[in-house]
Amino acid sequence: MPKISDALWELAAAEVRAREREVSEGLAEPRADPSAVCERTLFFMGSKAGGKTTIVLRCLDRDETPKSTLALEYTFGRRARGHNTPKDIAHFWELGGGTSLSDLIQIPITVQNVGALSVVLVLDLSKPSVLFGTAERLLQVTRAKVDQVFSDLQRTGESKSGKPPAPNRAPRILHKDHPDRELINPFPVPLLIIGSKFDIFQDFDSEKKKVISKTLRFLAHYYGASLIFTSTKSENLMAKTRGLVTHLAFGMERGKTVSVDPSKPLIIPTGMDSFSQIGESPHVDIGTLHARNPLDLWKKVFERVFPPESTSDLKELKDPAKDPQYSEAQIDSMRAQKDQVCKETRVCLSQIKGSVSHASLAPMLLG
């Protein structure tokens, strides 16, 4: 009978070999120097009022009342990897306003942090009519910015060394034996898709839930992302969400739970799904749709069931200067005075312009 200590050593050796195999295949990062501080950046974006701020606060264990994000907000968290070790730092950026402020995406994505950047896309499951459009727009803009930054890094490396740098290794999201390895288009940085407000979504018609679930599964698998449905009203779901976020922020274990049942909250870590398991597009006559590629086909099917809203997020965006939650008595008073001065100045200029026009016409009339 083998000794317990021998069995433990065999398990430890097997874990080390598995870890080395994952690193060699690009499925995991090498372990950092325990004495070095690790900094990572998480960029949250997604549906307007979709619960991004609440998720960030819960993941940082902060008991604060969430406020709507004005434009682009920043906070950070710290966590030690073990006893007597330095605390790692995670920088959290959050984009507000849905797609209306997508131009601000260029701010938190830089040459300095893109190598340790992860993106978290939060989509409001209770508003399917704007879900696909929000995901498509934000992912397109973010991908373009990340690609630009990587391109800048390559040019900088070439100018400094006098020779072209080695090309960036493409993300290896799936195991080398996965059947979809050559069919996906991995996002250039780690991506987590969170479907929020599951408590509302679970009361939807079963067929509509199936369309939303299968479409988001396709998006997540196609981009090599993790996917989870959550609700701030469920401690169990928030704990699982926190696990995936802290995995990106601090390198913590992400958990091994997998759930693909459309009647339950989806929890699918990166690489744990497949197109064969997702199945075909939901019950829509595909013959009447003209699509350029599988992604476009799923978009058309989704929008056939949930026609997109034509109203723009930009039109709904309120003037933040008039938002009471950002009121500052002294600043608001000075602003009111300046507004009044500007108004009076415009009136004076208009009167002067009218007087000049009349004066220039007088000789013509008299002549």
DOPABA-794570 format. One record per residue: residue in three letters; y, z, x of N, C-alpha, C in turn. Coordinates in steps of 0.05 Angstrom, whole numbers, padded with zeros to 5 digits, always signed. Example, Ala and Ser with C-alpha at 12.3 -4.5 7.8 and 13.67 -1.06 7.14 Angstrom:
% DOPABA-794570
ala-00114+00156+00264-00090+00156+00246-00066+00156+00264 ser-00045+00142+00257-00021+00143+00273+00001+00157+00258 
END
This chain:
% DOPABA-794570
met-00024+00000+00017+00000+00000+00000+00025+00000+00018 pro+00043-00019+00014+00067-00021+00031+00085+00003+00026 lys+00099+00011+00048+00118+00033+00045+00142+00023+00029 ile+00155+00043+00016+00180+00037+00001+00201+00026+00019 ser+00204+00038+00043+00224+00029+00062+00220+00000+00070 asp+00194-00008+00074+00189-00036+00081+00197-00055+00058 ala+00192-00047+00033+00199-00063+00010+00230-00066+00009 leu+00244-00045+00014+00273-00046+00013+00284-00064+00035 trp+00272-00063+00059+00281-00081+00080+00276-00110+00073 glu+00253-00116+00060+00247-00143+00052+00267-00153+00031 leu+00275-00135+00012+00295-00143-00008+00321-00148+00006 ala+00329-00131+00025+00355-00135+00039+00355-00161+00054 ala+00333-00166+00068+00331-00191+00084+00332-00215+00066 ala+00319-00214+00042+00320-00236+00023+00348-00241+00013 glu+00363-00219+00008+00390-00221-00001+00408-00234+00020 val+00404-00227+00045+00420-00238+00067+00414-00268+00069 arg+00388-00276+00067+00381-00304+00069+00393-00320+00046 ala+00392-00308+00022+00404-00322-00001+00434-00325+00002 arg+00447-00305+00013+00476-00306+00017+00483-00328+00037 glu+00467-00329+00059+00473-00349+00080+00468-00377+00069 arg+00448-00380+00051+00443-00406+00039+00466-00414+00021 glu+00477-00396+00005+00499-00402-00013+00524-00410+00003 val+00529-00396+00026+00552-00402+00042+00549-00430+00054 ser+00525-00436+00065+00520-00462+00077+00523-00485+00058 glu+00517-00480+00032+00519-00501+00012+00546-00501-00002 gly+00564-00483+00006+00591-00483-00005+00592-00469-00032 leu+00571-00454-00040+00571-00440-00065+00583-00412-00064 ala+00589-00403-00040+00601-00376-00036+00617-00376-00011 glu+00636-00357-00009+00653-00355+00014+00640-00336+00034 pro+00645-00341+00060+00635-00321+00080+00648-00294+00076 arg+00633-00273+00082+00644-00246+00079+00667-00242+00099 ala+00689-00230+00088+00712-00226+00105+00708-00202+00124 asp+00724-00201+00145+00724-00179+00163+00731-00154+00148 pro+00714-00133+00148+00720-00109+00132+00746-00096+00139 ser+00755-00099+00163+00780-00086+00172+00805-00103+00165 ala+00802-00127+00155+00824-00144+00150+00832-00143+00120 val+00857-00144+00114+00867-00144+00086+00865-00172+00076 cys+00853-00175+00053+00850-00202+00040+00870-00205+00018 glu+00884-00227+00018+00904-00233-00003+00895-00257-00019 arg+00895-00255-00045+00888-00277-00063+00910-00280-00084 thr+00911-00304-00095+00931-00310-00116+00918-00320-00141 leu+00925-00308-00164+00915-00317-00190+00938-00328-00206 phe+00935-00352-00217+00956-00364-00233+00946-00366-00262 phe+00958-00350-00280+00951-00351-00308+00969-00370-00323 met+00957-00387-00340+00972-00405-00357+00956-00410-00382 gly+00968-00423-00402+00953-00428-00426+00969-00428-00451 ser+00956-00422-00474+00969-00423-00500+00992-00404-00502 lys+01013-00412-00516+01035-00394-00521+01026-00371-00539 ala+01033-00346-00531+01025-00322-00545+00995-00320-00548 gly+00981-00330-00527+00952-00329-00528+00939-00304-00517 gly+00955-00286-00507+00944-00260-00497+00942-00258-00467 lys+00956-00276-00452+00954-00276-00423+00963-00249-00411 thr+00986-00240-00420+00997-00215-00409+00979-00192-00414 thr+00968-00190-00438+00949-00168-00445+00925-00168-00426 ile+00914-00192-00421+00891-00194-00404+00898-00185-00376 val+00921-00194-00366+00929-00186-00338+00932-00156-00336 leu+00945-00143-00356+00949-00114-00355+00922-00099-00357 arg+00904-00109-00374+00878-00095-00377+00862-00098-00351 cys+00864-00121-00338+00849-00125-00313+00860-00108-00291 leu+00886-00101-00292+00898-00084-00272+00898-00055-00280 asp+00884-00049-00303+00882-00021-00312+00910-00009-00317 arg+00928-00024-00328+00955-00014-00334+00958-00009-00364 asp+00966+00015-00370+00970+00022-00398+00999+00017-00406 glu+01005-00008-00410+01033-00016-00416+01032-00034-00441 thr+01054-00033-00456+01057-00050-00480+01065-00078-00470 pro+01048-00098-00476+01055-00125-00466+01079-00137-00480 lys+01095-00151-00465+01119-00165-00476+01114-00195-00472 ser+01126-00211-00489+01123-00240-00486+01136-00249-00460 thr+01122-00267-00447+01131-00277-00421+01155-00295-00425 leu+01176-00290-00410+01201-00306-00413+01197-00334-00402 ala+01188-00337-00378+01184-00363-00365+01161-00361-00346 leu+01166-00349-00322+01146-00345-00302+01149-00317-00291 glu+01127-00302-00293+01129-00274-00285+01108-00268-00263 tyr+01114-00247-00247+01097-00240-00224+01091-00210-00224 thr+01067-00204-00217+01059-00176-00211+01037-00177-00191 phe+01028-00154-00182+01006-00154-00162+00988-00129-00167 gly+00965-00131-00156+00946-00108-00157+00933-00104-00130 arg+00924-00080-00125+00911-00073-00099+00885-00059-00105 arg+00865-00064-00088+00839-00051-00092+00824-00050-00065 ala+00813-00027-00059+00797-00024-00034+00769-00033-00038 arg+00757-00045-00017+00730-00055-00019+00710-00033-00015 gly+00718-00011-00004+00700+00011+00001+00715+00035+00012 his+00700+00055+00020+00712+00080+00030+00725+00074+00057 asn+00750+00084+00060+00765+00082+00085+00768+00053+00094 thr+00773+00035+00075+00778+00007+00081+00806+00000+00070 pro+00820-00020+00082+00846-00028+00072+00844-00039+00044 lys+00865-00037+00029+00865-00047+00002+00872-00077+00002 asp+00855-00093-00011+00861-00121-00014+00883-00124-00035 ile+00897-00147-00033+00920-00152-00051+00915-00177-00067 ala+00920-00175-00093+00919-00198-00111+00946-00203-00124 his+00956-00227-00120+00982-00234-00132+00977-00248-00159 phe+00989-00238-00180+00985-00249-00207+01011-00263-00216 trp+01009-00289-00221+01031-00305-00233+01023-00312-00261 glu+01043-00311-00279+01037-00318-00307+01059-00337-00318 leu+01050-00360-00328+01068-00380-00340+01070-00375-00370 gly+01094-00372-00381+01098-00369-00409+01105-00396-00422 gly+01107-00395-00449+01117-00419-00463+01098-00441-00468 gly+01072-00436-00464+01052-00458-00468+01056-00480-00449 thr+01060-00505-00459+01064-00528-00442+01093-00535-00437 ser+01111-00521-00451+01139-00528-00450+01152-00523-00423 leu+01140-00505-00408+01152-00497-00382+01133-00506-00359 ser+01118-00527-00363+01099-00535-00343+01112-00544-00317 asp+01138-00550-00317+01151-00557-00292+01152-00534-00273 leu+01149-00509-00283+01150-00486-00266+01124-00481-00250 ile+01104-00497-00256+01078-00494-00243+01081-00498-00213 gln+01101-00513-00204+01104-00519-00176+01112-00494-00160 ile+01123-00473-00173+01133-00450-00159+01111-00432-00147 pro+01090-00424-00163+01070-00405-00152+01049-00419-00134 ile+01048-00445-00133+01028-00459-00117+01041-00470-00092 thr+01034-00458-00069+01047-00465-00044+01027-00470-00022 val+01037-00481+00000+01020-00486+00023+01008-00460+00033 gln+01024-00438+00031+01015-00412+00041+00992-00400+00025 asn+00990-00405-00001+00970-00391-00017+00949-00408-00029 val+00951-00435-00026+00932-00452-00041+00903-00448-00031 gly+00900-00440-00006+00873-00435+00004+00859-00411-00009 ala+00874-00393-00022+00863-00369-00035+00872-00368-00064 leu+00876-00392-00076+00887-00393-00103+00864-00397-00123 ser+00867-00384-00146+00849-00388-00169+00867-00392-00194 val+00857-00408-00213+00872-00413-00237+00857-00402-00261 val+00872-00388-00279+00860-00377-00303+00874-00390-00327 leu+00859-00405-00343+00870-00419-00366+00862-00404-00391 val+00881-00393-00405+00876-00377-00430+00883-00395-00454 leu+00863-00400-00471+00866-00417-00494+00861-00401-00520 asp+00880-00403-00539+00879-00388-00564+00859-00402-00583 leu+00836-00389-00587+00815-00401-00604+00824-00402-00633 ser+00843-00386-00641+00852-00386-00669+00870-00409-00676 lys+00879-00425-00656+00897-00448-00660+00885-00473-00648 pro+00863-00483-00659+00850-00506-00647+00866-00532-00647 ser+00886-00534-00665+00902-00559-00667+00919-00563-00642 val+00924-00543-00626+00939-00546-00601+00923-00539-00577 leu+00897-00533-00581+00881-00524-00559+00875-00545-00538 phe+00866-00568-00546+00859-00589-00527+00884-00600-00512 gly+00905-00604-00527+00929-00614-00515+00941-00595-00494 thr+00939-00569-00500+00949-00549-00481+00932-00550-00456 ala+00906-00550-00459+00888-00550-00436+00893-00576-00419 glu+00894-00598-00433+00897-00624-00418+00923-00625-00402 arg+00945-00618-00415+00971-00620-00402+00973-00601-00378 leu+00965-00576-00381+00968-00556-00360+00949-00561-00337 leu+00924-00570-00343+00906-00576-00321+00915-00601-00306 gln+00926-00621-00319+00936-00645-00305+00958-00638-00286 val+00978-00623-00296+01001-00616-00279+00992-00598-00256 thr+00975-00579-00261+00966-00560-00240+00950-00575-00219 arg+00932-00593-00228+00916-00608-00209+00934-00626-00191 ala+00954-00638-00203+00972-00655-00188+00986-00639-00167 lys+00995-00615-00174+01009-00598-00154+00991-00589-00132 val+00967-00581-00139+00947-00572-00118+00941-00595-00100 asp+00936-00619-00111+00930-00642-00094+00953-00648-00075 gln+00978-00646-00086+01001-00651-00069+01003-00631-00046 val+00998-00605-00052+00999-00585-00031+00977-00590-00010 phe+00953-00597-00018+00932-00603+00001+00940-00627+00018 ser+00953-00647+00005+00962-00670+00020+00983-00663+00041 asp+01001-00645+00033+01022-00635+00052+01009-00621+00075 leu+00988-00605+00069+00974-00591+00091+00961-00610+00111 gln+00950-00632+00100+00937-00651+00118+00958-00665+00135 arg+00981-00673+00123+01002-00686+00139+01013-00667+00160 thr+01017-00642+00153+01027-00622+00173+01007-00618+00195 gly+00981-00617+00189+00961-00614+00210+00960-00638+00228 glu+00964-00662+00217+00964-00686+00233+00987-00687+00252 ser+01011-00679+00242+01035-00680+00259+01034-00660+00282 lys+01021-00637+00277+01020-00616+00298+00999-00623+00319 ser+00976-00634+00310+00954-00638+00329+00954-00667+00341 gly+00969-00685+00328+00969-00712+00338+00946-00729+00328 lys+00928-00717+00312+00906-00731+00301+00901-00722+00273 pro+00889-00739+00256+00884-00730+00229+00866-00707+00227 pro+00872-00687+00210+00855-00664+00206+00829-00671+00192 ala+00810-00654+00194+00785-00659+00180+00790-00658+00150 pro+00779-00676+00134+00784-00676+00106+00775-00651+00092 asn+00789-00643+00071+00781-00618+00057+00754-00622+00045 arg+00736-00603+00048+00709-00604+00037+00711-00602+00007 ala+00700-00621-00007+00701-00620-00037+00687-00596-00047 pro+00697-00584-00068+00684-00560-00079+00655-00565-00087 arg+00637-00549-00078+00609-00552-00085+00603-00531-00106 ile+00608-00538-00131+00605-00520-00153+00575-00516-00160 leu+00560-00538-00160+00533-00537-00169+00513-00538-00146 his+00490-00526-00150+00469-00526-00130+00461-00555-00125 lys+00451-00560-00101+00445-00588-00093+00423-00601-00111 asp+00407-00585-00125+00386-00595-00142+00395-00597-00172 his+00420-00590-00177+00429-00591-00205+00432-00620-00215 pro+00422-00626-00238+00423-00655-00247+00451-00666-00252 asp+00471-00648-00256+00498-00658-00261+00516-00658-00237 arg+00504-00653-00214+00520-00650-00189+00539-00673-00185 glu+00530-00698-00190+00547-00722-00185+00562-00731-00210 leu+00560-00716-00232+00573-00725-00257+00598-00709-00264 ile+00603-00687-00250+00626-00671-00257+00649-00678-00239 asn+00673-00668-00246+00697-00672-00231+00710-00645-00225 pro+00699-00630-00205+00708-00602-00201+00738-00600-00196 phe+00749-00579-00208+00777-00572-00203+00780-00565-00174 pro+00802-00572-00161+00805-00568-00132+00806-00539-00124 val+00810-00520-00142+00809-00491-00136+00793-00478-00158 pro+00783-00453-00153+00767-00440-00173+00782-00438-00200 leu+00768-00443-00222+00780-00444-00248+00764-00427-00268 leu+00778-00410-00283+00766-00394-00304+00780-00401-00330 ile+00764-00408-00350+00775-00414-00377+00768-00391-00396 ile+00788-00379-00408+00785-00356-00426+00793-00365-00454 gly+00774-00363-00473+00781-00368-00501+00788-00341-00514 ser+00813-00338-00521+00823-00312-00531+00822-00311-00562 lys+00825-00287-00572+00826-00282-00601+00799-00290-00615 phe+00777-00282-00602+00751-00287-00614+00748-00273-00640 asp+00762-00251-00644+00760-00236-00669+00768-00252-00693 ile+00787-00271-00689+00796-00289-00710+00777-00313-00712 phe+00770-00323-00688+00753-00347-00686+00726-00343-00700 gln+00715-00319-00698+00688-00314-00708+00686-00317-00739 asp+00709-00317-00753+00709-00321-00782+00713-00350-00790 phe+00714-00368-00770+00717-00397-00776+00691-00407-00789 asp+00693-00431-00801+00669-00445-00811+00650-00451-00787 ser+00624-00448-00792+00605-00451-00770+00606-00478-00756 glu+00611-00500-00771+00612-00526-00759+00637-00529-00741 lys+00659-00517-00750+00683-00518-00734+00680-00502-00709 lys+00667-00479-00711+00662-00463-00687+00644-00478-00667 lys+00625-00493-00678+00607-00508-00660+00623-00530-00645 val+00642-00543-00659+00658-00564-00646+00674-00552-00623 ile+00688-00529-00629+00705-00516-00609+00688-00507-00585 ser+00665-00494-00591+00649-00482-00570+00637-00504-00552 lys+00627-00526-00564+00615-00547-00548+00636-00561-00532 thr+00660-00565-00543+00681-00579-00528+00690-00562-00504 leu+00693-00536-00508+00702-00519-00486+00679-00517-00465 arg+00655-00517-00474+00633-00517-00455+00633-00542-00438 phe+00638-00565-00451+00640-00590-00436+00663-00589-00416 leu+00687-00581-00425+00710-00579-00407+00704-00561-00383 ala+00693-00538-00388+00687-00519-00367+00667-00530-00347 his+00645-00542-00357+00625-00553-00339+00635-00577-00324 tyr+00650-00594-00337+00661-00618-00325+00680-00611-00302 tyr+00695-00590-00305+00714-00581-00284+00702-00560-00265 gly+00677-00553-00269+00665-00533-00252+00677-00506-00255 ala+00683-00499-00280+00697-00473-00286+00677-00453-00299 ser+00685-00428-00298+00671-00407-00314+00685-00407-00341 leu+00670-00399-00362+00680-00398-00389+00672-00372-00402 ile+00691-00359-00416+00685-00335-00431+00703-00334-00455 phe+00691-00325-00478+00707-00320-00502+00711-00289-00503 thr+00735-00281-00510+00741-00253-00510+00760-00245-00532 ser+00764-00219-00536+00782-00208-00555+00792-00182-00544 thr+00818-00177-00546+00830-00152-00537+00821-00129-00555 lys+00809-00135-00577+00799-00114-00595+00770-00106-00590 ser+00758-00118-00570+00731-00111-00563+00730-00102-00534 glu+00724-00077-00530+00722-00065-00503+00700-00079-00487 asn+00678-00085-00500+00655-00098-00486+00663-00125-00475 leu+00676-00141-00492+00685-00168-00483+00706-00166-00462 met+00725-00147-00464+00746-00144-00444+00734-00135-00418 ala+00713-00119-00418+00700-00110-00393+00688-00134-00379 lys+00675-00152-00394+00663-00176-00382+00685-00195-00372 thr+00707-00197-00387+00729-00214-00378+00741-00202-00352 arg+00744-00176-00352+00755-00163-00328+00737-00168-00304 gly+00711-00169-00308+00692-00174-00287+00696-00202-00274 leu+00701-00222-00291+00705-00249-00281+00732-00252-00266 val+00752-00238-00277+00779-00239-00265+00779-00225-00238 thr+00768-00201-00237+00767-00186-00212+00750-00199-00191 his+00731-00215-00200+00715-00231-00181+00733-00250-00166 leu+00751-00263-00181+00770-00282-00169+00792-00267-00153 ala+00801-00244-00163+00823-00230-00151+00815-00214-00126 phe+00792-00201-00127+00784-00183-00106+00756-00189-00094 gly+00743-00210-00103+00717-00216-00093+00695-00198-00103 met+00700-00184-00125+00680-00166-00137+00657-00182-00149 glu+00634-00169-00154+00612-00182-00167+00621-00190-00195 arg+00614-00215-00203+00623-00225-00228+00605-00219-00252 gly+00582-00208-00247+00564-00203-00269+00545-00226-00273 lys+00522-00221-00286+00502-00242-00289+00496-00248-00318 thr+00513-00238-00336+00509-00244-00365+00515-00273-00371 val+00497-00286-00386+00501-00313-00395+00495-00314-00425 ser+00514-00326-00441+00510-00328-00470+00520-00356-00478 val+00502-00372-00490+00509-00399-00499+00506-00402-00529 asp+00501-00380-00543+00497-00381-00572+00525-00385-00585 pro+00530-00407-00600+00556-00412-00612+00564-00391-00633 ser+00545-00376-00643+00551-00355-00663+00560-00329-00649 lys+00559-00329-00622+00567-00305-00607+00587-00313-00586 pro+00601-00294-00574+00620-00300-00553+00607-00314-00530 leu+00617-00337-00522+00606-00352-00499+00613-00338-00473 ile+00594-00335-00455+00598-00325-00428+00581-00342-00410 ile+00594-00360-00395+00580-00379-00378+00593-00381-00351 pro+00583-00367-00331+00594-00369-00304+00591-00397-00293 thr+00606-00403-00273+00606-00429-00260+00577-00437-00252 gly+00570-00462-00259+00544-00472-00250+00520-00464-00267 met+00525-00449-00289+00503-00439-00305+00499-00455-00331 asp+00512-00478-00333+00509-00495-00356+00501-00523-00348 ser+00496-00540-00367+00489-00568-00360+00496-00586-00385 phe+00500-00611-00380+00506-00629-00401+00483-00632-00421 ser+00459-00630-00411+00436-00631-00429+00434-00607-00448 gln+00442-00583-00438+00443-00560-00455+00466-00561-00475 ile+00488-00572-00467+00512-00574-00484+00505-00593-00508 gly+00491-00615-00502+00484-00634-00522+00505-00655-00527 glu+00500-00671-00547+00519-00693-00554+00543-00682-00568 ser+00563-00700-00571+00587-00693-00586+00580-00686-00614 pro+00596-00668-00627+00590-00660-00654+00590-00683-00674 his+00584-00676-00699+00579-00696-00720+00604-00712-00727 val+00609-00733-00711+00631-00752-00716+00620-00780-00710 asp+00628-00800-00725+00619-00827-00720+00631-00837-00694 ile+00616-00835-00672+00627-00842-00646+00632-00872-00644 gly+00618-00888-00661+00623-00917-00661+00651-00925-00668 thr+00665-00908-00683+00692-00914-00691+00713-00906-00670 leu+00704-00893-00648+00722-00883-00628+00721-00901-00603 his+00743-00905-00591+00745-00921-00566+00754-00902-00544 ala+00735-00896-00526+00741-00877-00505+00737-00890-00477 arg+00753-00882-00458+00751-00893-00431+00730-00879-00414 asn+00724-00854-00420+00705-00838-00405+00695-00815-00422 pro+00675-00800-00413+00665-00777-00429+00686-00757-00437 leu+00704-00751-00418+00725-00731-00424+00743-00741-00447 asp+00750-00767-00446+00767-00778-00467+00751-00779-00494 leu+00725-00784-00493+00709-00784-00517+00709-00756-00530 trp+00705-00735-00514+00705-00708-00526+00732-00701-00537 lys+00753-00711-00524+00780-00706-00535+00784-00719-00562 lys+00775-00744-00565+00778-00759-00590+00762-00746-00612 val+00737-00737-00605+00721-00724-00625+00734-00698-00634 phe+00744-00683-00615+00756-00657-00622+00781-00661-00640 glu+00797-00681-00633+00822-00686-00648+00816-00699-00675 arg+00793-00711-00678+00785-00721-00704+00780-00698-00723 val+00769-00676-00713+00763-00652-00729+00788-00635-00732 phe+00803-00633-00710+00827-00616-00709+00851-00633-00701 pro+00864-00648-00720+00886-00665-00713+00908-00649-00698 pro+00918-00660-00675+00938-00645-00660+00964-00642-00674 glu+00978-00620-00670+01004-00616-00682+01024-00634-00668 ser+01043-00644-00683+01063-00662-00671+01088-00647-00661 thr+01091-00622-00670+01114-00607-00661+01112-00599-00632 ser+01134-00599-00618+01135-00592-00590+01139-00563-00585 asp+01126-00552-00565+01130-00524-00558+01159-00520-00550 leu+01172-00541-00539+01199-00538-00529+01218-00533-00552 lys+01213-00544-00576+01230-00540-00598+01227-00511-00609 glu+01204-00500-00605+01199-00473-00615+01209-00451-00596 leu+01215-00459-00571+01224-00440-00551+01251-00429-00558 lys+01253-00403-00563+01278-00390-00570+01296-00387-00545 asp+01323-00385-00550+01341-00380-00528+01337-00352-00518 pro+01327-00349-00493+01322-00322-00482+01347-00305-00480 ala+01370-00318-00479+01395-00302-00477+01401-00287-00503 lys+01388-00296-00525+01392-00282-00550+01368-00265-00559 asp+01348-00263-00541+01325-00247-00547+01331-00218-00543 pro+01329-00201-00564+01336-00173-00562+01320-00157-00541 gln+01295-00166-00534+01279-00151-00515+01290-00153-00487 tyr+01308-00173-00482+01321-00175-00456+01350-00168-00456 ser+01359-00153-00476+01387-00146-00479+01396-00127-00457 glu+01420-00132-00446+01434-00115-00427+01463-00113-00436 ala+01471-00089-00445+01497-00086-00458+01520-00097-00442 gln+01522-00089-00417+01545-00097-00400+01544-00127-00394 ile+01520-00137-00388+01518-00166-00382+01524-00183-00407 asp+01513-00173-00430+01517-00188-00455+01547-00188-00463 ser+01561-00166-00457+01589-00165-00463+01605-00185-00446 met+01599-00185-00420+01612-00204-00402+01606-00233-00410 arg+01581-00238-00418+01573-00265-00426+01589-00273-00451 ala+01592-00254-00470+01608-00261-00494+01637-00268-00487 gln+01648-00253-00468+01676-00258-00460+01678-00286-00447 lys+01659-00292-00429+01659-00318-00416+01655-00341-00436 asp+01638-00336-00456+01634-00357-00476+01659-00362-00492 gln+01674-00340-00498+01699-00343-00513+01720-00358-00496 val+01721-00351-00470+01740-00366-00452+01733-00395-00451 cys+01707-00402-00449+01699-00430-00448+01706-00444-00474 lys+01703-00430-00496+01709-00442-00522+01739-00448-00524 glu+01756-00429-00516+01785-00432-00517+01793-00454-00498 thr+01780-00456-00475+01787-00477-00455+01781-00505-00466 arg+01758-00507-00480+01751-00533-00492+01771-00541-00513 val+01780-00522-00529+01800-00528-00549+01826-00537-00536 cys+01835-00524-00515+01860-00531-00501+01858-00559-00489 leu+01835-00565-00476+01831-00591-00464+01831-00613-00485 ser+01819-00607-00509+01819-00627-00530+01847-00632-00540 gln+01864-00611-00542+01892-00614-00551+01908-00630-00531 ile+01904-00624-00505+01918-00638-00484+01911-00667-00484 lys+01885-00672-00487+01876-00700-00487+01888-00715-00510 gly+01891-00702-00534+01903-00715-00557+01932-00720-00553 ser+01946-00701-00540+01975-00704-00534+01979-00728-00516 val+01963-00730-00495+01965-00752-00475+01961-00778-00489 ser+01941-00780-00506+01935-00805-00520+01958-00813-00537 his+01970-00793-00552+01993-00800-00569+02017-00809-00552 ala+02021-00796-00530+02044-00803-00512+02041-00831-00501 ser+02016-00838-00494+02012-00865-00483+02015-00887-00504 leu+02011-00879-00530+02014-00899-00551+02042-00902-00561 ala+02059-00882-00555+02087-00882-00565+02103-00907-00556 pro+02103-00915-00530+02118-00938-00522+02109-00964-00535 met+02083-00965-00540+02072-00989-00553+02082-00991-00582 leu+02083-00968-00595+02092-00968-00623+02121-00974-00626 leu+02137-00963-00607+02166-00967-00608+02173-00996-00600 gly+02158-01007-00581+02163-01035-00573+02156-01054-00595 
END
